[in-house]
Amino acid sequence: MTKGKVITIVEGEIKPEQEEAFINSFNALNEIPKGLLKSYILQGKTDGLWQVLSMWESEEALAYMQKTTTTPAAIELFKNLGSKPTVRVVFVRGEKL
């Protein structure tokens, strides 16, 4: 496992009429997994693609969440609206304010 922070990027298409439901569902998430530092919901400017970007304290924290969760919340947000999200994991190699 690598040292340092990890970011997950879950991306999928959300139809314009689903945007409010998607945002409300994201804002209603109450359970914060151990090791999750920050999570953002991002909207593409014109393409209908949305992302949930989450920063984890370590690869171990992400692995623990994956091991103890049937379907991660970010993926569930998309699936609940009929979207088939893609998932990427990237490693933070530098950080500035």
Secondary structure, 3 states (H helix, E strand, C coil): CCCCCEEEEEEEECCHHHHHHHHHHHHHCCCCCCCEEEEEEEECCCCCEEEEEEEECCHHHHHHHHHHCCCCHHHHHHHCCCCCCEEEEEECCCCCC
